[in-house]
Each structure stands twice: as structure tokens, then as C-alpha cells.
Amino acid sequence: MEQKKKSLNKGGRKPKLDPRTHRYSLNLDDVENAKFLAFYDQSGYRMKAHFIKNCIFGKSFKVLKIDKSKVDYYIQLSQLFSQFRSIGILYNQTVKELHSNFAEKKALALLYKLEQYTVELVKTNQQIIALTKQFEVSYKEEGIISVKK
């Protein structure tokens, strides 16, 4: 008889080991509420209670702002750099083939044309370097990803 009483399940939710029973309330005016909501939106928390608890107990949070245009610029610059590397490899292969397959006079004429195209590439590369320096200056001022506490 006692075993039957012990095996009966009462049902319902299992009690929590550390229930949160203490509640606090605070009132904010419109300006303070706007600031609070702005910080909450930037924090990325899903629940306001977690955000408030972490702020009160000193856990820092980071706000990440991603500038899509700067990320796109960085991606395009990386792709352009890889294309420059492939041009350098092809340049070396072309010079080897010119020396091995053509007469010296013909090879020199073709190398002269290749040299002119190389000068154009150098000018383009200098423009890219100037743009990258401008990008670095703006990165130092704002940052691609600026972190605020």
C-alpha cells in the first residue's frame, strides 16, 4: 500500500532549485526610457530583464555596429589583391615564354609593350594604395566595427 502511494505522480511542473521570487520596479521618464530602449536595442539581448540584470551586476556588454559599405570595400580590395597576384604570376610566365620562343628582337618589342602595361598597372596600384590609406584613416576614426561599452 505504501509503495502505491510513493509511485503516484502528482503531475504539474517540477519545482525550480533556485526560484526567482524577488521583484523590483522602477519608473523612467520619456527621455530616460528612450535612452534605455536605445541601449537595449544596441545590446542585442532578447529580454529586457536579462539586459537590466547584466547592467546592474556589472557585466559589460558590447555594442557592435557594422558599416556595410566598408565591409564591401574591404572585400573588393581583397579580390583586387588576389587579381594582382595572378597578374604577377602570369607576367613571369609571359616573360619566360617570350625569351624561350621568340627571337631576341621580337621578344624585346613585345617586352616593351608589356612594360607599358606594367606602368599602367603601377599607376592603378598607387591609386589603390591612396584609397586604402583613406580607408585606414576612416577606420581609425570610426572603425568597420566600432565597439562601445
Secondary structure, DSSP 8 states (H G I E B T S, - for coil): -HHHHHH----S----SS-----------HHHHHHHHHHHHHHT-S-HHHHHHHHHTT----EEEE-HHHHHHHHHHHHHHHHHHHHHHHHHHHHHHHHHHS-HHHHHHHHHHHHHHHHHHHHHHHHHHHHHHHHHHHHHHT-SEEEE-
